[in-house]
Amino acid sequence: MKKLIAILLTLVMVLSLFAGCGAAEPAPETTPETQAPEAPAETEAPAETEAAEASNMDELIAAAKEEGTLVVYGSCEEDYLAVACEKFQELYGIEVQYQRLSTGEVQSKIEEENGNPSGDVWFGGTTDPYNVCAASGLLEAYEAQNATHLLGDAYRDPDGYWYGIYKGILGFMVNVDELERLGLEVPQDWADLTDPKYEGLIWMSNYNTAGTAKLVINTMIQKYGHDEGIQYLKDLDKNIQVYTKSGSGPSKNVGTGECVIGIGFLHDGITQIVDNGYGNIQLVIPSSGTSYEIGATAIFKGCKHPNAAKLWIEYALSPDCVNQAQDNGSYQFLVIDNATQPAVAAEFGLDPENVMDYDFEDAKNNITTYVEEVMNALGGGDDRFETE
């Protein structure tokens, strides 16, 4: 009996040991590789994002309507400026007052007003004067919702001081009838323009008043080097008959023959051929390469109608605005992805990608100095430099 009890006790002890072995094993050491992945952070659904953006836009429109007025200084061509302003007024019921001024004139005006601008926004014209004004604290940064439609970061200021709306290619426009009459061939490159046989036949815009002329300075300095670029402009000056106030000035006088060779943006030449019927104009893309402008829009710091100004920027970056350009004599390449490109520009052989690698940062930092250096090299200018 005692043996039986001892056997039973032994069996109980053995079974207890097996039961202990069946208990949960200690958890293995946790390592980064064995940790369960964290649940992904919740992101706003596309529909929610769109709803939020629409709500923000509705609030901006309401605030802009309360201000009731917008003042626009435009440096694009006046026909396009007028229709763009009229469309904005039609869409939002906000009264728009506008004035056409060259980029240099706008720059001078807001520099004089020094933080108390009479205008609200700037529309059109190349970015070199915009960059000078941004560096001087005269433009207001704004992160535009419609900037997502820009074709690339090159078409905006990284801090939101200006946004691109179009792209224009620099070149020559020549009156082929006049050149034939004079027994001269069409110039094909920048170096050709300094040939003495073209003396008194070339028009360009004024370095002090036109963004186009500032782009010419930067192009020559970047193409040839600093000293050689300024020397080139001195050599070119010997053949210049007139320096027009506005960048489009030369193009408007080529068809009539008053200007035989005009330096400027080739889309202005297209306007003279297509809209004004001057079939005697030939467009020349310089054979060794050329540069381009980005036409921009921006808000003046301290403007009186800040919400209407922000709404203008959103509008300017939309098809509602830019698609009107080609119907109003402006054939620049557009730089937003939902716009319709002007087919006529390609028909004339213009390619928006066939341009030199332009250094916008150097232009932004140094153009004021470059203009002073060029004007000093030219002796300060003379009566060929139009300002009115």
LINUR-V538580 format. One record per pair of residues at least 24 apart in sequence whose ideal C-beta (glycine too) atoms are under 8 Angstrom apart, sorted by the first residue. I is the first residue (numbers start at 1). GAP is how many residues later the second one is. D is the distance in whole Angstrom. If there is no record, write none. Layout:
# LINUR-V538580
i: <I/I>
gap: <GAP/GAP>
d: <D/D>
This chain:
# LINUR-V538580
i: <53/56/57/57/60/60/60/60/61/61/63/64/64/64/64/64/64/64/65/65/65/66/67/67/67/67/67/68/68/68/68/69/69/69/69/69/69/70/70/70/70/70/70/70/70/70/70/70/71/71/71/71/71/71/71/71/71/71/72/72/72/72/72/72/72/72/72/72/73/73/73/73/73/73/73/73/73/74/74/74/74/74/74/74/75/75/75/75/75/75/75/75/75/75/76/76/76/76/76/76/77/77/77/77/77/77/77/79/79/79/80/80/80/80/80/80/81/81/82/83/83/83/84/84/84/84/87/87/87/88/88/88/91/91/92/92/94/94/102/102/102/102/102/102/103/103/103/103/103/103/103/104/104/104/104/104/104/104/105/105/107/107/110/110/111/111/114/115/115/116/117/117/117/117/117/119/119/120/120/120/120/120/120/120/120/120/121/121/121/121/121/121/121/121/122/122/122/122/122/122/123/123/123/123/124/124/124/124/124/125/125/125/125/126/126/126/126/126/126/126/126/126/126/127/127/127/127/127/127/127/127/128/128/128/128/128/128/128/129/129/130/130/130/130/130/131/131/131/131/131/131/132/132/132/133/134/134/134/134/134/135/135/137/138/138/139/139/139/139/140/140/140/140/140/140/140/140/142/142/142/142/144/144/144/144/145/146/146/146/146/146/147/149/149/149/149/149/150/150/150/150/151/151/151/152/154/154/155/155/161/162/162/162/163/163/163/163/163/163/164/164/164/164/165/165/165/165/165/165/165/165/165/165/166/166/166/166/166/166/166/166/166/167/167/167/167/167/167/167/167/167/168/168/168/168/168/168/168/168/169/169/169/169/169/169/169/169/169/169/170/170/170/170/170/170/170/170/170/170/170/170/171/171/171/171/171/171/171/171/171/171/172/172/172/172/172/172/173/173/173/173/173/173/173/173/173/173/173/173/173/173/174/174/174/174/174/174/174/175/175/175/175/175/175/175/175/176/176/176/177/177/178/178/178/179/182/186/186/187/187/188/188/188/189/189/189/190/190/190/190/190/191/193/193/193/193/194/194/194/194/194/195/196/196/198/198/198/199/199/200/200/201/201/201/201/201/202/202/202/202/202/202/202/202/202/203/203/203/203/203/203/203/203/203/203/203/203/203/204/204/204/204/204/204/204/204/205/205/205/205/205/205/205/205/205/206/206/206/206/206/206/207/207/207/207/208/208/208/208/208/209/209/209/209/210/210/210/210/210/211/211/212/212/212/212/212/212/213/213/214/214/214/214/215/215/215/216/217/217/217/217/218/218/218/218/218/218/218/219/219/219/219/221/222/222/222/222/222/223/223/223/230/230/230/230/233/233/233/234/234/237/240/241/242/242/243/243/243/243/244/245/245/245/249/254/254/255/255/265/265/266/266/267/267/267/267/267/270/270/270/270/270/271/271/271/273/274/274/275/283/283/283/285/285/285/289/289/290/290/291/291/291/292/292/292/294/295>
gap: <92/89/88/257/247/250/251/254/31/250/244/28/30/241/243/244/246/247/27/28/29/241/27/238/239/240/241/26/27/237/240/25/26/27/28/236/239/24/25/26/27/50/51/235/238/239/241/242/25/26/27/47/48/49/50/232/233/234/24/25/26/27/47/48/49/50/51/240/25/26/28/33/36/46/48/49/50/24/25/26/27/48/49/50/25/26/27/28/31/47/48/49/50/136/47/48/49/219/249/254/47/171/191/194/251/252/253/249/250/251/44/244/245/248/249/250/42/43/246/241/244/245/39/232/237/240/233/234/237/224/227/233/224/229/219/223/214/217/107/108/109/143/144/145/25/26/27/107/108/111/144/25/102/104/105/106/107/110/104/140/25/26/28/190/25/27/24/186/187/186/183/184/185/186/187/181/184/179/180/183/184/185/186/188/189/192/176/177/178/179/182/188/191/192/40/174/175/176/177/178/42/174/189/193/41/42/171/172/173/86/122/170/171/42/85/86/88/89/121/167/168/169/170/35/37/84/166/167/168/169/233/83/86/87/90/235/236/239/82/85/27/31/32/166/168/26/31/229/232/233/236/232/235/236/165/25/27/28/164/230/229/230/164/162/163/159/160/161/162/158/159/160/161/162/163/166/169/157/167/168/171/166/169/170/173/169/167/168/171/172/190/170/168/169/187/188/189/167/185/186/187/184/185/186/183/140/206/139/180/137/134/135/136/133/134/135/150/153/154/130/131/132/171/130/131/132/151/152/156/157/169/170/171/128/129/156/159/164/166/167/168/169/125/126/127/128/165/166/167/168/185/97/98/99/124/125/127/164/165/96/97/98/116/121/123/181/183/185/186/42/45/46/49/93/94/95/96/120/121/122/123/92/93/94/95/98/112/113/114/115/119/89/90/91/111/112/114/77/78/81/88/89/91/93/95/96/99/108/109/110/111/80/86/87/88/107/108/110/79/80/82/84/85/86/105/106/104/105/106/80/103/79/82/102/81/78/96/98/74/97/96/98/99/97/98/99/30/33/42/96/98/97/43/46/68/70/38/41/42/44/45/44/42/43/41/62/63/39/40/39/41/38/40/58/59/60/34/37/38/39/57/58/59/60/61/37/38/39/40/41/46/47/50/51/56/58/59/60/32/36/39/40/46/58/59/60/38/39/40/41/42/44/45/58/59/37/38/39/179/180/181/36/164/167/168/163/167/173/177/179/36/37/177/178/34/35/36/37/39/36/82/34/35/36/52/53/81/30/34/149/153/156/157/76/78/148/47/150/153/154/157/73/140/141/144/145/149/152/71/72/137/139/149/69/134/136/137/140/65/66/133/140/143/144/147/141/144/145/143/144/141/144/143/142/144/138/141/142/143/142/141/142/143/137/24/27/25/26/28/67/82/84/63/64/65/78/83/61/74/75/78/80/58/59/60/75/57/70/54/65/66/67/64/65/69/66/67/65/66/64/65/67/60/63/66/41/37>
d: <6/7/7/7/6/6/6/7/6/6/4/6/6/8/4/4/7/4/6/6/6/7/7/4/8/6/5/6/6/8/8/7/5/8/7/6/7/6/7/5/7/5/7/6/4/7/8/6/8/5/7/7/5/5/8/8/8/7/6/7/4/8/7/7/5/8/5/7/7/6/5/5/7/4/7/5/7/6/7/5/7/8/5/5/8/6/6/5/6/7/7/5/3/7/6/3/7/6/8/6/8/6/8/7/8/6/5/4/5/7/7/7/5/5/7/4/7/7/8/5/8/5/7/8/5/6/6/7/6/7/5/7/7/7/7/8/6/8/5/5/7/6/5/7/8/4/8/7/4/8/8/6/7/6/4/6/7/8/6/8/6/6/5/6/7/7/8/6/5/6/4/7/6/6/8/6/7/7/6/4/7/5/8/6/4/7/6/7/6/7/7/5/5/7/8/7/6/5/8/7/8/5/8/7/7/8/5/8/7/5/8/6/7/8/4/6/7/5/8/4/7/6/8/6/7/8/7/5/8/5/7/5/4/6/7/6/7/5/5/7/8/7/5/5/6/8/8/8/7/4/7/8/6/6/8/8/4/7/8/8/7/8/6/7/6/5/6/7/6/8/4/7/4/8/7/7/7/6/8/6/6/8/5/6/6/6/8/5/4/6/8/6/6/8/4/5/5/7/6/6/8/5/7/6/8/7/7/6/4/6/4/7/4/6/6/7/6/7/6/4/7/6/5/5/7/6/6/7/7/6/7/7/8/8/4/7/7/8/4/6/6/6/6/7/6/7/6/4/8/6/5/4/7/5/6/5/6/5/7/7/5/7/7/6/5/6/7/8/6/8/6/7/6/8/7/6/7/5/5/6/7/8/8/8/5/8/6/5/5/6/6/6/7/6/8/4/7/7/5/5/7/5/7/7/7/4/7/5/7/6/7/7/7/5/8/7/5/6/5/7/5/7/5/8/5/6/6/7/5/7/5/5/5/8/6/8/6/6/7/7/6/7/5/5/5/5/7/7/7/5/7/8/6/6/7/8/7/4/6/7/7/8/7/7/5/8/6/6/5/7/5/7/7/8/4/5/7/5/5/6/8/7/5/8/7/7/6/5/8/6/7/4/6/8/4/7/5/7/8/6/6/7/6/8/4/7/6/5/7/6/5/6/7/8/7/4/7/6/5/6/7/7/5/6/6/7/7/8/7/7/5/7/8/6/7/7/6/4/8/6/7/8/3/8/6/6/7/7/7/8/5/8/7/6/6/8/7/7/5/7/6/7/7/8/7/4/6/7/7/4/8/7/6/7/7/7/6/7/8/7/7/8/6/6/5/5/7/8/5/7/5/7/7/6/7/8/5/4/6/5/5/6/7/7/7/5/6/6/7/8/7/6/7/4/5/6/8/5/6/7/6/8/5/7/6/8/7/6/5/6/7/8/7/7/7/7/5/6/7/6/5/5/7/5/7/7/6>
